[in-house]
Amino acid sequence: MRDITAAINEDGELAEGSSEQVRTTRGKVRAITSRINNILKGYPGEASEKSGRLCITVPAGTRINNGVMLGSSVGGGMTYIEPAQVVSANNELLAARAEAMAAEEAVLWELSGRLMGCLEDVETAFSVVGWLDVLSAKVRFGLWMGAVLPQFTPWEDVFHKRGGSA
């Protein structure tokens, strides 16, 4: 279980250190992304992403020499253009992202296998946490309503034993 908690961060995402391959492939994606963004800084418009490809967003009608139009915004006021200089780097980025996803998936499958070994314990813990959550919700609801805890009278005080013979 400690392996699982170490591999998943507080946001529920796979941690960088979950495996060497995850760390390496994510680093490769960051490096390629940085390289493309540095190239895009030399173009007019704003760096953006369209269909997984890094590009620039420019007002419709703006011409960029040697660029590929990837699409336009919903209203048609903006155009997504991929400069020719970043086409091969974008292809490399897509491949690196696929590698990173494959590495992450491999770790998740491994963690799932480990979890299956203690499935009964996890189900029990889940059941207890669910019960505690419902109990907590009842308490919060009672406090919100200004409710009071009922006072119960013991059974013996309500019904007295009959003495004597019948």
C-alpha positions as CSV (number, residue, x, y, z in Angstrom):
1,M,0.0,0.0,0.0
2,R,2.9,2.4,0.7
3,D,4.1,2.0,-2.9
4,I,0.6,3.1,-4.1
5,T,0.5,6.1,-1.8
6,A,4.0,7.1,-2.9
7,A,3.2,6.7,-6.6
8,I,0.0,8.9,-6.5
9,N,0.3,12.5,-5.4
10,E,-2.3,14.5,-3.4
11,D,-4.1,15.6,-6.5
12,G,-4.7,11.9,-7.5
13,E,-2.2,12.2,-10.3
14,L,0.7,9.8,-11.0
15,A,3.7,11.2,-9.2
16,E,6.9,12.1,-11.2
17,G,8.9,9.6,-9.2
18,S,6.6,6.6,-9.7
19,S,9.1,5.1,-12.1
20,E,12.2,6.1,-13.9
21,Q,10.5,5.8,-17.3
22,V,7.7,8.1,-16.2
23,R,10.3,10.7,-15.0
24,T,12.3,10.4,-18.3
25,T,9.4,10.6,-20.7
26,R,7.8,13.5,-18.9
27,G,11.1,15.3,-18.9
28,K,11.3,14.7,-22.6
29,V,7.8,16.2,-23.1
30,R,8.7,19.3,-21.1
31,A,12.0,19.8,-23.0
32,I,10.3,19.6,-26.4
33,T,7.4,21.8,-25.3
34,S,9.9,24.4,-24.0
35,R,11.8,24.3,-27.3
36,I,8.6,24.8,-29.4
37,N,7.4,27.6,-27.1
38,N,10.8,29.4,-27.6
39,I,10.4,29.2,-31.3
40,L,6.8,30.4,-31.1
41,K,7.9,33.5,-29.2
42,G,9.4,34.8,-32.4
43,Y,6.0,34.9,-34.1
44,P,3.1,37.4,-33.8
45,G,0.1,36.3,-31.8
46,E,-0.3,34.2,-28.7
47,A,1.1,30.7,-28.2
48,S,-1.7,28.2,-28.0
49,E,-2.6,24.5,-28.5
50,K,-4.9,23.1,-31.1
51,S,-5.6,19.3,-31.4
52,G,-2.5,18.6,-29.3
53,R,-0.2,20.7,-31.5
54,L,1.5,23.9,-30.2
55,C,0.8,26.8,-32.5
56,I,0.0,30.5,-32.5
57,T,-3.4,32.2,-32.4
58,V,-3.7,35.3,-34.6
59,P,-6.6,37.4,-35.7
60,A,-8.4,36.0,-38.8
61,G,-6.8,37.2,-42.0
62,T,-3.3,37.5,-40.5
63,R,-0.8,35.9,-42.9
64,I,2.1,33.8,-41.6
65,N,4.6,32.7,-44.3
66,N,5.2,29.0,-44.4
67,G,2.6,28.1,-41.9
68,V,-0.2,25.4,-41.6
69,M,-3.6,26.6,-40.7
70,L,-4.9,24.2,-38.0
71,G,-8.4,25.7,-37.7
72,S,-10.2,28.8,-36.4
73,S,-12.1,29.8,-33.3
74,V,-15.8,29.2,-33.0
75,G,-16.7,32.8,-33.9
76,G,-14.1,32.8,-36.7
77,G,-12.3,35.8,-35.3
78,M,-9.1,33.9,-34.5
79,T,-7.0,31.5,-36.6
80,Y,-4.7,28.7,-35.3
81,I,-1.5,28.6,-37.3
82,E,1.4,26.1,-36.9
83,P,4.6,27.7,-38.3
84,A,6.5,25.4,-40.6
85,Q,9.5,25.7,-38.3
86,V,7.7,23.7,-35.5
87,V,5.9,21.0,-37.5
88,S,8.6,18.4,-37.0
89,A,9.0,19.4,-33.3
90,N,5.2,19.0,-32.9
91,N,5.4,15.5,-34.4
92,E,8.2,14.7,-32.0
93,L,6.1,16.2,-29.1
94,L,3.1,14.0,-30.0
95,A,5.3,10.9,-30.0
96,A,6.9,11.9,-26.7
97,R,3.4,12.4,-25.1
98,A,2.4,8.9,-26.4
99,E,5.5,7.5,-24.8
100,A,4.8,9.2,-21.5
101,M,1.2,8.0,-21.5
102,A,2.4,4.4,-22.1
103,A,4.9,4.7,-19.2
104,E,2.1,6.0,-17.0
105,E,-0.2,3.3,-18.0
106,A,2.4,0.6,-17.3
107,V,2.8,2.0,-13.7
108,L,-1.0,2.2,-13.2
109,W,-1.4,-1.5,-14.3
110,E,1.4,-2.5,-11.9
111,L,-0.2,-0.6,-9.1
112,S,-3.6,-2.2,-9.9
113,G,-2.1,-5.6,-9.7
114,R,-0.6,-4.9,-6.3
115,L,-4.0,-3.5,-5.1
116,M,-5.7,-6.7,-6.1
117,G,-3.6,-8.5,-3.6
118,C,-5.2,-6.6,-0.7
119,L,-8.6,-6.0,-2.3
120,E,-10.6,-7.4,0.7
121,D,-8.8,-4.9,3.0
122,V,-9.4,-2.0,0.7
123,E,-13.1,-2.9,0.4
124,T,-13.4,-3.1,4.2
125,A,-11.7,0.3,4.6
126,F,-13.9,1.8,1.9
127,S,-17.0,0.5,3.7
128,V,-15.9,1.9,7.0
129,V,-15.0,5.3,5.4
130,G,-18.5,5.3,3.8
131,W,-20.2,4.6,7.1
132,L,-18.2,7.4,8.8
133,D,-19.0,9.8,6.0
134,V,-22.8,9.1,6.4
135,L,-22.5,9.5,10.2
136,S,-20.6,12.8,9.7
137,A,-23.3,14.0,7.3
138,K,-26.0,13.1,9.9
139,V,-24.2,15.1,12.6
140,R,-23.7,18.1,10.3
141,F,-27.4,18.0,9.3
142,G,-28.4,17.8,12.9
143,L,-26.3,20.8,13.8
144,W,-27.6,22.8,10.9
145,M,-31.2,22.1,12.0
146,G,-30.4,22.9,15.6
147,A,-31.5,19.4,16.7
148,V,-30.9,18.0,20.1
149,L,-29.7,14.6,21.1
150,P,-32.7,12.6,22.4
151,Q,-32.7,11.3,26.0
152,F,-33.7,7.7,26.3
153,T,-35.3,6.2,29.3
154,P,-34.2,2.8,30.3
155,W,-36.7,0.0,29.6
156,E,-36.9,-1.0,33.3
157,D,-38.0,2.5,34.2
158,V,-40.8,2.6,31.7
159,F,-42.3,-0.9,32.4
160,H,-42.2,-2.1,36.0
161,K,-42.2,-5.8,36.8
162,R,-45.4,-7.0,38.2
163,G,-45.1,-8.3,41.6
164,G,-47.3,-10.9,43.3
165,S,-49.2,-13.9,42.0
166,A,-51.9,-13.9,39.4
